[in-house]
């Protein structure tokens, strides 16, 4: 009887799947039927077997979540890397990233970079305090800053890094783990965006956890996503859900809306609500 082994897919290049398992790192191919049905993605826990002198993936364990971009499964948290300068801070981009990962049932964590490059940091700290009060985890990271909290957060988890090109994702990973050699990117002053060097999705071992670096992007399209339950995914809204006059309230133009009342009383971050409203109005 062939013995079935279990492991986590940490890298995919073409049809070569690198799996971390009790046997160490092995390279396997999925069985033919699986490729047509549902191919594994990075982060999948798979069952595989040895067939002669090679390995074959037999099946995929049930996923707890899956991101489409990057194609990765079983993510514990998304580190939303938010730069304050080069590129400048954008609460709207950060909010949309929060929405995107929350819709995929992934915990958002805000990681603020380049605080050392701004003159008036207090103004930014007050803004991020709004997110912290709502229930989001907010961490800072820049050269010389104590990253122990961030290291503890990554340990034992699968994390995905996302954020605008040039926000400092690669530099952040290099600070967290000096042995980590991911090509860093320089800001192109002429274009105002980073020259990204990541070629494929891969999990990297960092601080006793797994981290995926993702291509940077500055715009997000929600038109093809099911945002019908977006209000339930937003931490700021949760204390006020199911308190509206109408059960089917979408918190845009309806009277007696508890969410809108909370916004008016400054109990909900105005920028979060504005971005939510904009997405709902485009549907």
Wavefront OBJ file of the C-alpha trace (Angstrom):
o trace
v 0.000 0.000 0.000
v 1.350 3.433 -0.962
v 1.908 5.707 2.051
v 0.304 9.148 1.742
v 2.244 12.139 3.119
v 0.967 15.610 3.954
v 2.572 19.017 3.450
v 2.079 22.687 2.541
v 2.668 24.088 -0.944
v 5.185 26.930 -0.573
v 6.130 27.631 -4.196
v 4.758 26.978 -7.679
v 6.751 27.463 -10.855
v 5.073 26.139 -13.977
v 3.910 22.627 -13.035
v 6.511 22.140 -10.291
v 5.044 22.339 -6.778
v 7.486 22.739 -3.872
v 6.029 21.235 -0.704
v 7.220 21.695 2.893
v 6.639 18.432 4.776
v 8.091 16.084 7.378
v 10.271 14.735 4.570
v 11.728 18.218 4.119
v 11.184 20.220 0.927
v 10.128 18.054 -1.988
v 8.991 18.888 -5.527
v 5.834 17.221 -6.825
v 3.385 17.327 -9.692
v -0.399 17.051 -9.335
v -2.072 13.997 -10.776
v -3.586 14.697 -14.191
v -7.231 14.654 -13.134
v -6.561 17.224 -10.417
v -4.989 19.723 -12.834
v -8.245 19.841 -14.770
v -10.439 19.885 -11.696
v -8.827 22.154 -9.068
v -5.102 22.763 -9.128
v -3.351 23.468 -5.804
v -2.283 27.018 -4.975
v 0.419 28.273 -2.627
v -0.666 27.729 0.993
v -2.698 24.612 0.230
v -2.247 21.617 2.506
v -1.951 18.657 0.144
v -1.708 14.884 0.364
v 1.046 13.442 -1.801
v 2.701 10.104 -2.488
v 5.946 8.827 -3.911
v 5.622 7.147 -7.288
v 8.915 5.491 -8.236
v 11.523 8.280 -8.102
v 9.101 11.231 -8.110
v 6.247 12.652 -6.011
v 2.621 13.150 -6.995
v -0.030 15.326 -5.341
v -3.166 13.276 -4.785
v -5.620 15.661 -3.109
v -6.090 19.020 -1.374
v -7.304 19.449 2.195
v -10.326 21.789 2.677
v -9.327 25.471 2.585
v -10.302 28.029 5.214
v -9.992 30.847 2.680
v -8.483 31.743 -0.688
v -7.198 34.955 -2.224
v -7.309 35.378 -5.995
v -4.458 37.861 -6.225
v -2.093 36.487 -5.261
v -3.421 32.932 -5.669
v -2.899 31.730 -2.109
v -4.949 29.713 0.382
v -5.229 29.310 4.159
v -4.002 32.818 4.940
v -4.065 33.802 8.614
v -3.555 37.523 8.108
v -2.826 40.209 5.538
v -0.155 42.732 6.462
v -1.326 45.898 4.701
v 1.920 47.800 4.299
v 1.091 51.498 4.285
v 3.754 54.034 3.373
v 3.600 57.606 4.645
v 5.953 58.974 1.997
v 7.288 57.906 -1.430
v 4.526 56.933 -2.152
v 2.413 59.269 -0.041
v -0.142 57.909 2.401
v -3.585 57.091 0.982
v -6.284 56.137 3.479
v -8.579 55.235 0.577
v -6.179 52.655 -0.861
v -5.621 51.229 2.621
v -9.377 51.050 3.281
v -9.970 49.189 0.036
v -7.235 46.708 0.851
v -8.870 46.195 4.253
v -12.202 45.530 2.505
v -10.636 43.197 -0.044
v -8.927 40.901 2.464
v -11.877 41.028 4.871
v -14.217 39.846 2.102
v -11.892 36.846 1.703
v -12.171 36.067 5.437
v -8.580 37.156 6.091
v -7.656 39.301 9.102
v -6.257 42.732 8.090
v -3.250 44.096 9.981
v -2.086 47.655 9.230
v 1.702 48.029 9.088
v 2.832 51.660 8.766
v 6.223 52.272 7.145
v 8.451 55.324 6.588
v 7.230 57.163 9.703
v 10.842 58.312 10.061
v 10.563 60.260 6.783
v 7.681 62.575 7.784
v 8.050 65.760 9.819
v 4.667 65.805 11.562
v 4.122 62.238 12.726
v 1.541 63.158 15.395
v -1.104 63.889 12.759
v -0.648 60.428 11.273
v -0.596 58.768 14.693
v -3.967 60.351 15.516
v -5.422 59.028 12.283
v -4.176 55.495 12.889
v -5.496 55.659 16.437
v -8.999 55.769 14.896
v -8.316 52.416 13.238
v -6.891 50.973 16.453
v -9.936 52.084 18.465
v -12.220 50.414 15.928
v -10.396 47.115 16.517
v -7.748 46.955 13.797
v -4.221 45.965 14.731
v -1.828 48.803 13.821
v 1.955 48.356 13.906
v 4.817 50.637 12.871
v 8.028 49.551 11.180
v 10.988 51.559 9.913
v 14.798 51.404 10.238
v 15.784 51.485 13.915
v 12.269 50.751 15.198
v 11.651 47.786 17.508
v 9.924 45.149 15.361
v 9.426 42.566 18.130
v 5.610 42.858 18.045
v 5.588 42.327 14.302
v 7.922 39.346 14.588
v 5.643 37.786 17.229
v 2.643 38.402 14.990
v 4.229 36.552 12.047
v 5.468 33.553 14.051
v 3.585 30.356 13.266
v 1.229 31.965 10.761
v 0.776 32.328 7.002
v 0.829 36.035 6.192
v 0.445 37.863 2.916
v 1.971 41.293 2.359
v -0.011 43.747 0.270
v 0.224 47.431 -0.445
v 1.161 50.015 -3.006
v 4.323 49.584 -5.065
v 7.245 51.115 -3.220
v 5.519 51.015 0.183
v 8.488 49.089 1.565
v 7.281 45.486 1.679
v 10.608 43.966 0.631
v 12.617 46.297 2.886
v 10.320 45.357 5.768
v 11.019 41.647 5.243
v 14.742 42.293 5.087
v 14.590 44.178 8.410
v 12.570 41.425 10.085
v 14.961 38.706 8.938
v 18.466 39.761 7.819
v 18.947 36.376 6.130
v 15.982 37.066 3.907
v 17.181 38.178 0.488
v 14.254 39.404 -1.549
v 15.177 41.860 -4.270
v 14.223 45.322 -3.068
v 12.712 47.902 -5.293
v 13.504 51.552 -5.850
v 10.942 54.232 -6.402
v 10.925 55.562 -9.917
v 10.658 59.314 -9.392
v 9.636 59.850 -13.006
v 6.763 57.349 -12.901
v 5.905 57.657 -9.209
v 5.600 53.921 -8.774
v 7.830 51.043 -7.812
v 9.635 48.686 -10.141
v 8.450 45.397 -8.724
v 10.757 42.421 -8.979
v 8.589 39.562 -7.671
v 8.094 37.016 -10.454
v 5.857 34.389 -8.881
v 3.862 33.721 -5.727
v 5.928 32.027 -3.059
v 5.878 31.557 0.703
v 9.121 32.658 2.357
v 10.230 31.531 5.793
v 10.443 34.674 7.954
v 10.509 34.877 11.769
v 9.347 31.250 12.122
v 6.307 31.935 9.970
v 5.464 31.963 6.277
v 5.126 35.220 4.344
v 4.038 35.815 0.746
v 5.132 38.978 -0.996
v 2.684 40.207 -3.618
v 2.866 42.534 -6.610
v 2.142 46.132 -5.678
v -0.987 47.790 -6.975
v -2.596 51.178 -6.605
v -6.169 50.541 -7.769
v -8.704 47.891 -6.837
v -11.750 46.858 -8.830
v -14.724 45.713 -6.726
v -17.228 45.548 -9.570
v -16.767 41.796 -10.041
v -16.793 40.936 -6.338
v -19.816 39.978 -4.255
v -20.005 42.911 -1.841
v -23.510 42.123 -0.573
v -22.109 41.266 2.876
v -19.311 43.875 2.917
v -20.941 45.703 5.835
v -20.586 42.537 7.961
v -16.837 42.413 7.185
v -16.034 45.952 8.359
v -14.966 46.042 12.010
v -16.110 49.675 12.420
v -19.699 48.727 11.502
v -20.115 45.660 13.725
v -21.456 47.407 16.885
v -24.254 48.965 14.800
v -25.309 46.108 12.528
v -28.929 44.889 12.802
v -29.959 48.174 14.432
v -31.252 49.865 11.278
v -34.968 50.509 10.697
v -34.978 48.218 7.653
v -33.548 44.700 7.676
v -32.259 45.038 4.112
v -30.579 48.405 4.760
v -27.349 48.830 2.782
v -26.413 52.005 4.724
v -26.355 54.413 1.786
v -29.639 56.340 1.357
v -32.073 54.574 3.690
v -33.753 56.454 6.572
v -33.240 55.215 10.119
v -29.798 53.782 9.347
v -27.746 53.081 12.483
v -24.489 53.066 10.512
v -25.101 56.544 9.066
v -26.102 57.851 12.503
v -22.879 56.474 13.970
v -20.903 58.230 11.211
v -22.672 61.522 11.990
v -21.760 61.136 15.678
v -18.131 60.396 14.699
v -18.335 56.873 16.107
v -17.293 55.408 12.746
v -14.225 56.473 10.754
v -15.580 58.778 8.037
v -13.073 57.644 5.382
v -14.027 53.982 5.947
v -17.687 54.829 5.439
v -17.020 56.998 2.360
v -15.100 54.187 0.660
v -17.783 51.655 1.598
v -20.488 53.946 0.184
v -18.570 54.522 -3.044
v -18.241 50.776 -3.632
v -21.937 50.145 -2.937
v -23.050 52.997 -5.214
v -21.053 51.555 -8.141
v -22.904 48.238 -7.901
l 1 2 3 4 5 6 7 8 9 10 11 12 13 14 15 16 17 18 19 20 21 22 23 24 25 26 27 28 29 30 31 32 33 34 35 36 37 38 39 40 41 42 43 44 45 46 47 48 49 50 51 52 53 54 55 56 57 58 59 60 61 62 63 64 65 66 67 68 69 70 71 72 73 74 75 76 77 78 79 80 81 82 83 84 85 86 87 88 89 90 91 92 93 94 95 96 97 98 99 100 101 102 103 104 105 106 107 108 109 110 111 112 113 114 115 116 117 118 119 120 121 122 123 124 125 126 127 128 129 130 131 132 133 134 135 136 137 138 139 140 141 142 143 144 145 146 147 148 149 150 151 152 153 154 155 156 157 158 159 160 161 162 163 164 165 166 167 168 169 170 171 172 173 174 175 176 177 178 179 180 181 182 183 184 185 186 187 188 189 190 191 192 193 194 195 196 197 198 199 200 201 202 203 204 205 206 207 208 209 210 211 212 213 214 215 216 217 218 219 220 221 222 223 224 225 226 227 228 229 230 231 232 233 234 235 236 237 238 239 240 241 242 243 244 245 246 247 248 249 250 251 252 253 254 255 256 257 258 259 260 261 262 263 264 265 266 267 268 269 270 271 272 273 274 275 276 277 278 279 280 281 282 283
